[in-house]
């Protein structure tokens, strides 16, 4: 089992790239990782540590590859009290629903008993052409909280 499971939800690939980049950094720091792009609930351990990276599209919507997991979690309502997680959102601040997808996912995980480690990182693509850069900077602080 991986120390940290990275879960990405992406429409155009930016969240996948960020998750893969952070997995490399975590492995360099000595963690084992597993990176899953739009996994099913059956693919996941309900204990340990998740790092969820999601873009937002539409009116604050989850990407198509992450929506099924959100729906499964909402329907099954598993006890996630043994789970810690980090959350990274990618979006554009020119929209009212900036990083709305990660906020929805964060609320659901919290409602199911999971414990967020650290603050949600919200990456504004208007300010960061390369979202991996602010994610990597955030990761250093997040690791210290694990």
Secondary structure as a PSIPRED ss2 file (coil, helix, strand):
# PSIPRED VFORMAT (PSIPRED V4.0)

   1 X C   1.000  0.000  0.000
   2 X C   1.000  0.000  0.000
   3 X C   1.000  0.000  0.000
   4 X E   0.000  0.000  1.000
   5 X E   0.000  0.000  1.000
   6 X E   0.000  0.000  1.000
   7 X E   0.000  0.000  1.000
   8 X E   0.000  0.000  1.000
   9 X E   0.000  0.000  1.000
  10 X C   1.000  0.000  0.000
  11 X C   1.000  0.000  0.000
  12 X C   1.000  0.000  0.000
  13 X C   1.000  0.000  0.000
  14 X H   0.000  1.000  0.000
  15 X H   0.000  1.000  0.000
  16 X H   0.000  1.000  0.000
  17 X H   0.000  1.000  0.000
  18 X H   0.000  1.000  0.000
  19 X H   0.000  1.000  0.000
  20 X H   0.000  1.000  0.000
  21 X H   0.000  1.000  0.000
  22 X H   0.000  1.000  0.000
  23 X H   0.000  1.000  0.000
  24 X H   0.000  1.000  0.000
  25 X H   0.000  1.000  0.000
  26 X H   0.000  1.000  0.000
  27 X H   0.000  1.000  0.000
  28 X H   0.000  1.000  0.000
  29 X C   1.000  0.000  0.000
  30 X C   1.000  0.000  0.000
  31 X C   1.000  0.000  0.000
  32 X C   1.000  0.000  0.000
  33 X E   0.000  0.000  1.000
  34 X E   0.000  0.000  1.000
  35 X E   0.000  0.000  1.000
  36 X E   0.000  0.000  1.000
  37 X E   0.000  0.000  1.000
  38 X C   1.000  0.000  0.000
  39 X C   1.000  0.000  0.000
  40 X C   1.000  0.000  0.000
  41 X H   0.000  1.000  0.000
  42 X H   0.000  1.000  0.000
  43 X H   0.000  1.000  0.000
  44 X C   1.000  0.000  0.000
  45 X C   1.000  0.000  0.000
  46 X C   1.000  0.000  0.000
  47 X C   1.000  0.000  0.000
  48 X E   0.000  0.000  1.000
  49 X E   0.000  0.000  1.000
  50 X E   0.000  0.000  1.000
  51 X E   0.000  0.000  1.000
  52 X E   0.000  0.000  1.000
  53 X E   0.000  0.000  1.000
  54 X E   0.000  0.000  1.000
  55 X E   0.000  0.000  1.000
  56 X E   0.000  0.000  1.000
  57 X E   0.000  0.000  1.000
  58 X C   1.000  0.000  0.000
  59 X C   1.000  0.000  0.000
  60 X C   1.000  0.000  0.000
  61 X E   0.000  0.000  1.000
  62 X E   0.000  0.000  1.000
  63 X C   1.000  0.000  0.000
  64 X H   0.000  1.000  0.000
  65 X H   0.000  1.000  0.000
  66 X H   0.000  1.000  0.000
  67 X H   0.000  1.000  0.000
  68 X H   0.000  1.000  0.000
  69 X H   0.000  1.000  0.000
  70 X H   0.000  1.000  0.000
  71 X H   0.000  1.000  0.000
  72 X H   0.000  1.000  0.000
  73 X H   0.000  1.000  0.000
  74 X H   0.000  1.000  0.000
  75 X H   0.000  1.000  0.000
  76 X H   0.000  1.000  0.000
  77 X C   1.000  0.000  0.000
  78 X C   1.000  0.000  0.000
  79 X C   1.000  0.000  0.000
  80 X C   1.000  0.000  0.000
  81 X C   1.000  0.000  0.000
  82 X C   1.000  0.000  0.000
  83 X E   0.000  0.000  1.000
  84 X E   0.000  0.000  1.000
  85 X E   0.000  0.000  1.000
  86 X E   0.000  0.000  1.000
  87 X E   0.000  0.000  1.000
  88 X E   0.000  0.000  1.000
  89 X E   0.000  0.000  1.000
  90 X E   0.000  0.000  1.000
  91 X E   0.000  0.000  1.000
  92 X C   1.000  0.000  0.000
  93 X C   1.000  0.000  0.000
  94 X C   1.000  0.000  0.000
  95 X C   1.000  0.000  0.000
  96 X C   1.000  0.000  0.000
  97 X C   1.000  0.000  0.000
  98 X C   1.000  0.000  0.000
  99 X C   1.000  0.000  0.000
 100 X H   0.000  1.000  0.000
 101 X H   0.000  1.000  0.000
 102 X H   0.000  1.000  0.000
 103 X H   0.000  1.000  0.000
 104 X H   0.000  1.000  0.000
 105 X H   0.000  1.000  0.000
 106 X H   0.000  1.000  0.000
 107 X H   0.000  1.000  0.000
 108 X H   0.000  1.000  0.000
 109 X H   0.000  1.000  0.000
 110 X H   0.000  1.000  0.000
 111 X H   0.000  1.000  0.000
 112 X C   1.000  0.000  0.000
 113 X C   1.000  0.000  0.000
 114 X C   1.000  0.000  0.000
 115 X E   0.000  0.000  1.000
 116 X E   0.000  0.000  1.000
 117 X C   1.000  0.000  0.000
 118 X C   1.000  0.000  0.000
 119 X C   1.000  0.000  0.000
 120 X C   1.000  0.000  0.000
 121 X E   0.000  0.000  1.000
 122 X E   0.000  0.000  1.000
 123 X E   0.000  0.000  1.000
 124 X E   0.000  0.000  1.000
 125 X C   1.000  0.000  0.000
 126 X C   1.000  0.000  0.000
 127 X C   1.000  0.000  0.000
 128 X C   1.000  0.000  0.000
 129 X C   1.000  0.000  0.000
 130 X C   1.000  0.000  0.000
 131 X H   0.000  1.000  0.000
 132 X H   0.000  1.000  0.000
 133 X H   0.000  1.000  0.000
 134 X H   0.000  1.000  0.000
 135 X H   0.000  1.000  0.000
 136 X H   0.000  1.000  0.000
 137 X H   0.000  1.000  0.000
 138 X H   0.000  1.000  0.000
 139 X H   0.000  1.000  0.000
 140 X H   0.000  1.000  0.000
 141 X H   0.000  1.000  0.000
 142 X H   0.000  1.000  0.000
 143 X H   0.000  1.000  0.000
 144 X H   0.000  1.000  0.000
 145 X H   0.000  1.000  0.000
 146 X C   1.000  0.000  0.000
